[in-house]
């Protein structure tokens, strides 16, 4: 070491016991040892060190012992000669041993990384035979190592007779949002799942291709999320389109109402206050729907008398009912009938239902209001026995998307159902039910339920919303 000025730090031990003491207290990269050490041999040194290259030096004629030591785990051996020329081979042997150790450390690190990674990794030779799989592969694909080693990797792909998506390729988005190619793989049990797959060619030190390493990742969850987002975006797009159509239809009817009423007022030399009132009602309903859609309506639920609300609604609508000669009968007479909800919201529901039936009924008709205690809820029924022929069919009344398909000239302001859309939204906000019964021969019944005091909203919300029931 000194004569050749080799750049190594070294420690000399004259016996196995001294070497044992040094090895236990220091870390060494290489151990060079004579075979005979007085209190032991090189085999004792081999037992002391693990993962450290050991070079055994033996005398001439001890080649058999050296080979035995090499088989026992020594990295290499050097045979002494009388001219001491073997010393010139020591630096070369040490350098080779260090390079070998570093390569082994890298290999162990790489092996640990491949084994412990969560991605499935499998390696094939150039004939596509699987020669290595890691633990994640076994867990994902359901195979044991002995099940797949030596098998062709096509066992992982979808066979032609198993699916129309044979070796399906699809586009998916990565976490970063870029488009990637995905594939479908097959587990041992035959189940199919989507994977992202990358493959790289393995080359030896001479640049020759010796195998292919493939890394696959189960992207089932990502695909499901992507599908859900796509569905949500489509629904949002459809909702926006429907809202646009809805706004257009409201504008068309509003324009028609104003034009018709203004022309009527001018021809009769009257004022247009009635036209403005009707237009104002449509605008208010539209504003209410927009606020509900935007989540700007907050309910203030309290316990209150249902009878008082019904009386207020009847009194407010009676003047317009008298003009049409429509009689309103209030059969809600139980003063102890109380509900749990927002008073203004329930009042608006009643007002819109009764108002619609009054405006849509023929002259000399009869509108009835009834209430029934059905245990956890109070059900209110508003019934008309004779709707005019211009009224919209019952199954379309609460569905804004259905009646926006109607032509504007088929709708009149008297049977304009915009307020019924508000009814539907408010009843749902109260976790109640809403339905219509077509009684035949122009008779129709509107029904909705409101929770009684003390009833959980969770229970009430579990009831289905049925909007139309035929005769």
C-alpha positions as CSV (number, residue, x, y, z in Angstrom):
1,X,0.0,0.0,0.0
2,X,2.8,2.5,0.9
3,X,5.1,1.6,-1.9
4,X,2.4,1.9,-4.6
5,X,0.8,5.0,-2.8
6,X,-2.6,3.4,-3.1
7,X,-5.5,5.7,-1.9
8,X,-6.9,3.4,0.7
9,X,-7.1,3.6,4.5
10,X,-6.2,0.2,6.0
11,X,-6.0,-1.6,9.3
12,X,-3.8,-4.7,10.0
13,X,-4.8,-7.5,12.3
14,X,-2.3,-10.3,13.2
15,X,-4.9,-12.9,14.3
16,X,-8.6,-13.9,14.0
17,X,-9.3,-12.6,17.5
18,X,-7.8,-9.2,16.7
19,X,-9.6,-9.1,13.3
20,X,-12.8,-9.9,15.1
21,X,-12.3,-7.0,17.5
22,X,-11.5,-4.6,14.6
23,X,-14.4,-5.8,12.4
24,X,-16.9,-5.4,15.2
25,X,-15.9,-1.8,15.8
26,X,-15.3,-0.5,12.2
27,X,-16.8,-0.8,8.8
28,X,-14.6,-2.1,6.0
29,X,-15.1,-2.2,2.3
30,X,-12.6,-5.0,1.6
31,X,-11.0,-7.7,3.6
32,X,-7.7,-9.3,2.5
33,X,-6.6,-12.2,4.6
34,X,-4.0,-14.9,4.7
35,X,-5.3,-18.4,4.9
36,X,-3.3,-19.3,8.1
37,X,-3.7,-16.8,11.0
38,X,-2.3,-18.7,14.0
39,X,-5.5,-18.8,16.0
40,X,-7.6,-19.7,13.0
41,X,-8.0,-19.6,9.3
42,X,-9.6,-17.5,6.6
43,X,-12.8,-19.5,7.0
44,X,-13.1,-17.9,10.5
45,X,-12.9,-14.5,8.8
46,X,-15.5,-15.4,6.3
47,X,-17.9,-16.2,9.2
48,X,-17.2,-12.7,10.7
49,X,-18.2,-10.5,7.7
50,X,-21.4,-10.3,5.7
51,X,-21.8,-8.4,2.4
52,X,-18.1,-7.5,2.4
53,X,-15.8,-8.9,-0.3
54,X,-13.1,-11.2,1.1
55,X,-9.8,-11.8,-0.8
56,X,-8.0,-14.9,0.4
57,X,-4.2,-15.1,0.0
58,X,-2.7,-18.6,0.0
59,X,0.8,-20.1,-0.4
60,X,1.9,-22.0,-3.5
61,X,0.4,-25.5,-3.4
62,X,-2.7,-24.3,-1.5
63,X,-4.9,-23.7,-4.6
64,X,-7.4,-26.3,-3.4
65,X,-7.9,-24.5,-0.1
66,X,-8.2,-21.2,-2.0
67,X,-10.9,-22.7,-4.3
68,X,-12.7,-24.1,-1.2
69,X,-12.6,-20.6,0.3
70,X,-13.9,-19.1,-2.9
71,X,-16.8,-21.6,-2.9
72,X,-17.4,-20.7,0.8
73,X,-18.1,-17.1,-0.2
74,X,-14.7,-15.5,-0.8
75,X,-14.8,-12.9,-3.6
76,X,-11.4,-14.0,-5.0
77,X,-8.1,-15.6,-4.1
78,X,-4.4,-14.8,-4.7
79,X,-1.6,-17.4,-4.7
80,X,1.8,-16.2,-3.4
81,X,4.8,-16.8,-5.4
82,X,8.5,-16.7,-4.4
83,X,9.2,-13.6,-6.4
84,X,6.4,-11.7,-4.7
85,X,5.0,-10.7,-8.0
86,X,1.5,-11.5,-6.7
87,X,1.6,-8.2,-4.8
88,X,1.2,-6.4,-8.1
89,X,-2.1,-8.1,-8.6
90,X,-3.5,-6.9,-5.3
91,X,-4.5,-3.3,-6.4
92,X,-6.3,-4.8,-9.5
93,X,-8.1,-7.4,-7.4
94,X,-9.1,-4.8,-4.8
95,X,-10.5,-2.4,-7.4
96,X,-12.4,-5.2,-9.0
97,X,-13.8,-6.2,-5.6
98,X,-14.9,-2.6,-4.9
99,X,-16.6,-2.3,-8.2
100,X,-18.3,-5.7,-7.6
101,X,-19.5,-4.5,-4.2
102,X,-20.9,-1.3,-5.6
103,X,-22.6,-3.2,-8.3
104,X,-24.1,-5.6,-5.8
105,X,-25.3,-2.7,-3.6
106,X,-27.0,-1.1,-6.5
107,X,-28.5,-4.4,-7.5
108,X,-29.8,-4.9,-3.9
109,X,-31.2,-1.4,-3.9
110,X,-32.8,-1.9,-7.3
111,X,-34.2,-5.2,-6.2
112,X,-35.6,-3.8,-3.0
113,X,-37.2,-0.9,-4.9
114,X,-38.8,-3.2,-7.5
115,X,-40.0,-5.6,-4.8
116,X,-41.5,-3.0,-2.5
117,X,-43.0,-0.6,-5.1
118,X,-46.8,-0.5,-5.3
119,X,-46.8,-0.8,-9.1
120,X,-46.9,-4.2,-10.7
121,X,-43.6,-5.0,-12.5
122,X,-42.9,-8.0,-14.6
123,X,-39.9,-8.8,-16.8
124,X,-40.0,-10.9,-20.0
125,X,-37.2,-12.2,-22.2
126,X,-37.1,-11.4,-25.9
127,X,-39.5,-14.3,-26.6
128,X,-42.1,-12.6,-24.3
129,X,-41.7,-15.3,-21.6
130,X,-42.1,-13.9,-18.0
131,X,-38.9,-14.3,-16.0
132,X,-39.6,-12.0,-13.1
133,X,-42.6,-10.6,-11.2
134,X,-42.7,-8.5,-8.0
135,X,-45.0,-8.8,-5.0
136,X,-47.4,-6.0,-6.2
137,X,-47.8,-7.9,-9.5
138,X,-48.9,-11.1,-7.6
139,X,-51.3,-9.1,-5.4
140,X,-52.8,-7.2,-8.3
141,X,-53.1,-10.1,-10.8
142,X,-53.8,-12.9,-8.3
143,X,-50.9,-15.1,-9.5
144,X,-48.1,-16.7,-7.5
145,X,-44.6,-16.4,-8.9
146,X,-44.5,-20.1,-9.9
147,X,-47.8,-19.7,-11.7
148,X,-46.4,-17.2,-14.3
149,X,-42.6,-17.7,-14.5
150,X,-41.9,-19.1,-17.9
151,X,-45.4,-18.3,-19.2
152,X,-46.0,-16.0,-22.2
153,X,-47.2,-12.5,-21.1
154,X,-50.2,-12.8,-23.3
155,X,-52.0,-14.5,-20.4
156,X,-52.4,-11.0,-19.0
157,X,-54.2,-9.7,-22.1
158,X,-57.9,-10.1,-23.1
159,X,-58.4,-13.0,-25.5
160,X,-60.3,-12.5,-28.7
161,X,-63.2,-14.7,-27.6
162,X,-63.6,-13.1,-24.2
163,X,-64.5,-9.5,-25.1
164,X,-65.3,-7.2,-27.9
165,X,-62.6,-5.0,-26.3
166,X,-59.8,-7.4,-27.3
167,X,-56.6,-5.8,-26.2
168,X,-58.6,-2.6,-25.9
169,X,-56.8,0.6,-26.0
170,X,-58.5,3.7,-24.5
171,X,-57.6,7.2,-23.7
172,X,-57.6,8.4,-20.1
173,X,-56.3,11.4,-18.3
174,X,-53.4,11.3,-15.9
175,X,-53.2,13.0,-12.6
176,X,-51.5,16.0,-14.3
177,X,-54.4,16.2,-16.8
178,X,-52.5,14.9,-19.9
179,X,-54.0,12.3,-22.1
180,X,-52.6,8.8,-21.7
181,X,-53.2,5.4,-23.4
182,X,-54.7,2.8,-21.2
183,X,-55.1,-0.9,-21.7
184,X,-57.3,-3.7,-20.3
185,X,-55.6,-6.6,-18.5
186,X,-56.9,-9.8,-17.1
187,X,-56.4,-11.3,-13.6
188,X,-56.0,-15.0,-12.9
189,X,-59.7,-15.3,-12.0
190,X,-60.6,-13.9,-15.4
191,X,-61.7,-10.4,-14.1
192,X,-60.8,-7.5,-16.4
193,X,-59.5,-4.2,-15.2
194,X,-57.9,-1.1,-16.8
195,X,-54.2,-0.4,-16.4
196,X,-51.7,2.2,-17.4
197,X,-48.7,0.4,-18.9
198,X,-45.2,1.4,-19.7
199,X,-42.5,-0.9,-21.2
200,X,-38.8,-0.5,-21.7
201,X,-36.2,-2.6,-23.4
202,X,-33.4,-4.0,-21.3
203,X,-29.9,-4.0,-22.9
204,X,-26.7,-5.7,-21.7
205,X,-23.3,-4.1,-21.5
206,X,-22.7,-4.8,-25.2
207,X,-26.0,-3.0,-26.2
208,X,-27.8,-6.2,-27.1
209,X,-31.5,-6.4,-26.2
210,X,-32.0,-9.1,-23.6
211,X,-35.5,-8.4,-22.2
212,X,-38.4,-6.1,-21.6
213,X,-39.5,-4.6,-18.2
214,X,-43.1,-3.6,-17.9
215,X,-44.7,-1.5,-15.2
216,X,-48.5,-1.6,-14.9
217,X,-50.8,0.2,-12.5
218,X,-54.5,-0.6,-11.8
219,X,-56.3,2.6,-12.7
220,X,-59.9,1.4,-12.0
221,X,-60.5,4.1,-9.5
222,X,-59.2,6.8,-11.8
223,X,-61.3,5.5,-14.7
224,X,-64.4,5.5,-12.4
225,X,-63.7,9.0,-11.3
226,X,-63.1,10.1,-14.9
227,X,-66.4,8.5,-16.0
228,X,-68.2,10.1,-13.1
229,X,-66.8,13.5,-14.0
230,X,-67.7,13.0,-17.6
231,X,-71.2,12.1,-16.6
232,X,-71.5,15.1,-14.3
233,X,-70.2,17.4,-17.0
234,X,-72.7,16.0,-19.4
235,X,-75.5,16.4,-16.9
236,X,-74.3,19.9,-16.2
237,X,-74.2,20.7,-19.9
238,X,-77.7,19.3,-20.3
239,X,-79.0,21.3,-17.3
240,X,-77.4,24.5,-18.6
241,X,-79.1,23.8,-22.0
242,X,-82.4,23.2,-20.4
243,X,-82.1,26.3,-18.3
244,X,-81.3,28.3,-21.4
245,X,-84.4,26.8,-23.2
246,X,-86.4,27.5,-20.1
247,X,-85.3,31.2,-20.0
248,X,-86.0,31.5,-23.7
249,X,-89.5,30.1,-23.3
250,X,-90.2,32.4,-20.3
251,X,-89.1,35.4,-22.3
252,X,-91.3,34.3,-25.3
253,X,-94.4,33.9,-23.1
254,X,-93.6,37.1,-21.2
255,X,-93.3,39.0,-24.5
256,X,-96.6,37.4,-25.7
257,X,-98.4,38.3,-22.5
258,X,-97.3,41.9,-22.7
259,X,-98.1,42.3,-26.4
260,X,-101.5,40.6,-26.2
261,X,-102.6,42.6,-23.2
262,X,-101.3,45.9,-24.5
263,X,-103.1,45.3,-27.8
264,X,-106.2,44.3,-26.0
265,X,-106.0,47.4,-23.7
266,X,-105.4,49.8,-26.6
267,X,-108.3,48.3,-28.6
268,X,-110.6,48.8,-25.7
269,X,-109.1,52.1,-24.7
270,X,-108.2,50.8,-21.3
271,X,-105.1,50.8,-19.2
272,X,-102.3,48.2,-19.2
273,X,-102.1,47.8,-15.5
274,X,-103.5,44.2,-15.7
275,X,-100.9,43.3,-18.3
276,X,-98.2,44.7,-16.1
277,X,-99.4,42.8,-13.1
278,X,-99.4,39.5,-15.0
279,X,-96.0,40.2,-16.3
280,X,-94.8,41.1,-12.8
281,X,-96.1,37.7,-11.6
282,X,-94.2,35.8,-14.2
283,X,-91.0,37.8,-13.5
284,X,-91.4,37.1,-9.7
285,X,-91.8,33.4,-10.4
286,X,-88.8,33.3,-12.6
287,X,-86.7,35.2,-10.0
288,X,-87.8,32.7,-7.3
289,X,-86.8,29.8,-9.5
290,X,-83.4,31.4,-10.2
291,X,-82.8,31.9,-6.5
292,X,-83.7,28.3,-5.7
293,X,-81.4,27.1,-8.4
294,X,-78.6,29.3,-7.0
295,X,-79.2,28.0,-3.4
296,X,-80.1,31.5,-2.2
297,X,-83.4,30.5,-0.6
298,X,-83.1,29.6,3.1
299,X,-86.0,28.0,4.9
300,X,-86.9,29.1,8.4
301,X,-88.8,26.1,9.7
302,X,-91.1,26.6,12.6
303,X,-94.2,25.0,14.1
304,X,-97.3,26.9,13.0
305,X,-101.0,26.5,12.3
306,X,-101.9,25.2,8.8
307,X,-105.4,26.5,9.2
308,X,-104.2,30.1,9.4
309,X,-102.1,29.8,6.2
310,X,-105.1,28.3,4.3
311,X,-107.4,31.1,5.4
312,X,-104.8,33.7,4.3
313,X,-104.5,32.1,0.9
314,X,-108.2,31.9,0.3
315,X,-108.8,35.5,1.3
316,X,-106.0,36.6,-1.1
317,X,-107.3,34.7,-4.1
318,X,-111.0,35.1,-3.5
319,X,-111.3,38.4,-5.5
320,X,-109.9,36.9,-8.7
321,X,-112.0,33.8,-8.1
322,X,-115.1,35.8,-7.9
323,X,-114.3,37.5,-11.2
324,X,-114.3,34.1,-12.9
325,X,-117.3,32.9,-10.8
326,X,-115.1,30.1,-9.3
327,X,-116.1,29.1,-5.8
328,X,-113.3,28.2,-3.3
329,X,-114.3,25.9,-0.4
330,X,-112.0,25.6,2.6
331,X,-112.5,22.3,4.4
332,X,-109.5,22.7,6.7
333,X,-111.2,23.4,10.0
334,X,-109.1,21.7,12.7
335,X,-107.6,24.6,14.7
336,X,-105.0,22.2,16.2
337,X,-103.6,21.2,12.8
338,X,-100.0,22.3,12.9
339,X,-97.0,21.6,10.6
340,X,-93.3,22.0,10.7
341,X,-92.0,24.2,7.9
342,X,-91.3,27.6,6.6
343,X,-94.6,29.6,6.8
344,X,-93.9,31.8,3.8
345,X,-92.8,28.8,1.7
346,X,-95.9,26.7,2.5
347,X,-98.1,29.8,2.0
348,X,-96.5,30.3,-1.5
349,X,-97.1,26.6,-2.3
350,X,-100.8,26.9,-1.4
351,X,-101.1,30.2,-3.1
352,X,-99.6,28.9,-6.4
353,X,-101.6,25.7,-6.4
354,X,-105.0,27.4,-5.6
355,X,-104.2,30.3,-7.9
356,X,-103.4,28.0,-10.9
357,X,-106.6,26.0,-10.5
358,X,-108.7,29.1,-10.2
359,X,-107.2,30.6,-13.3
360,X,-107.4,27.3,-15.2
361,X,-110.9,26.3,-14.2
362,X,-114.0,27.0,-16.2
363,X,-116.5,29.5,-15.1
364,X,-118.9,28.3,-12.4
365,X,-116.4,25.8,-11.3
366,X,-115.5,24.7,-7.7
367,X,-112.1,24.5,-6.1
368,X,-111.7,22.6,-2.8
369,X,-109.0,22.6,-0.2
370,X,-108.7,19.7,2.2
371,X,-106.2,18.5,4.8
372,X,-105.6,15.0,6.2
373,X,-103.5,13.9,9.1
374,X,-101.6,10.7,8.0
375,X,-99.4,10.1,11.0
376,X,-96.0,11.7,10.4
377,X,-97.2,14.2,7.8
378,X,-100.1,16.5,6.9
379,X,-101.4,16.1,3.4
380,X,-103.1,19.0,1.7
381,X,-105.3,18.5,-1.4
382,X,-106.4,21.2,-3.8
383,X,-109.0,20.0,-6.2
384,X,-110.8,21.4,-9.2
385,X,-113.7,19.7,-10.9
386,X,-113.6,21.4,-14.3
387,X,-110.4,22.6,-15.9
388,X,-110.6,24.5,-19.1
389,X,-109.5,22.8,-22.3
390,X,-106.5,25.1,-22.7
391,X,-104.9,23.9,-19.5
392,X,-101.7,21.9,-19.8
393,X,-101.9,18.2,-19.3
394,X,-101.4,17.2,-15.6
395,X,-98.2,15.1,-16.2
396,X,-96.4,18.2,-17.6
397,X,-97.4,20.8,-15.0
398,X,-94.5,20.5,-12.6
399,X,-91.8,19.5,-15.1
400,X,-90.3,22.7,-16.5
401,X,-88.4,20.7,-19.1
402,X,-91.6,19.2,-20.5
403,X,-93.7,22.3,-20.8
404,X,-90.9,24.4,-22.2
405,X,-91.3,22.2,-25.3
406,X,-94.8,23.6,-25.8
407,X,-95.2,26.3,-28.4
408,X,-95.6,29.8,-27.0
409,X,-98.9,30.3,-28.8
410,X,-100.4,27.3,-27.1
411,X,-100.0,28.8,-23.7
412,X,-102.0,31.6,-22.2
413,X,-101.1,33.6,-19.1
414,X,-104.1,32.1,-17.3
415,X,-102.7,28.6,-17.4
416,X,-99.1,29.5,-17.4
417,X,-97.5,27.0,-15.0
418,X,-94.3,28.8,-14.0
419,X,-95.6,29.1,-10.4
420,X,-96.0,25.3,-10.2
421,X,-92.3,24.8,-10.8
422,X,-91.8,27.0,-7.7
423,X,-94.2,24.7,-5.9
424,X,-92.2,21.6,-6.8
425,X,-88.9,23.1,-5.7
426,X,-90.4,24.4,-2.4
427,X,-92.0,21.1,-1.5
428,X,-88.8,19.2,-2.1
429,X,-86.9,21.7,0.0
430,X,-89.4,20.8,2.8
431,X,-88.6,17.1,2.3
432,X,-92.2,16.6,1.4
433,X,-94.0,14.7,-1.4
434,X,-95.9,16.2,-4.3
435,X,-98.3,14.4,-6.7
436,X,-101.2,14.9,-9.0
437,X,-104.2,12.8,-9.5
438,X,-106.0,13.1,-12.8
439,X,-109.6,12.4,-11.9
440,X,-110.9,12.4,-15.5
441,X,-113.4,14.6,-17.2
442,X,-111.4,17.8,-16.5
443,X,-111.1,17.1,-12.8
444,X,-107.7,17.2,-11.2
445,X,-106.3,17.1,-7.7
446,X,-103.0,18.5,-6.5
447,X,-101.6,17.0,-3.3
448,X,-98.5,17.7,-1.2
449,X,-97.3,16.6,2.2
450,X,-95.6,18.6,5.0
451,X,-93.9,17.1,8.0
452,X,-95.6,17.4,11.4
453,X,-93.7,18.9,14.4
454,X,-91.1,16.5,15.8
455,X,-90.8,14.4,12.7
456,X,-87.2,14.0,11.5
457,X,-86.3,15.5,8.1
458,X,-84.3,12.4,7.4
459,X,-87.4,10.2,7.6
460,X,-89.4,12.7,5.5
461,X,-86.7,12.9,2.9
462,X,-86.8,9.2,2.4
463,X,-90.2,9.4,0.7
464,X,-90.4,9.4,-3.1
465,X,-91.5,12.4,-5.0
466,X,-94.3,11.2,-7.3
467,X,-95.5,14.1,-9.5
468,X,-98.2,12.4,-11.5
469,X,-100.8,9.6,-10.8
470,X,-103.3,8.8,-13.5
471,X,-107.0,8.0,-13.0
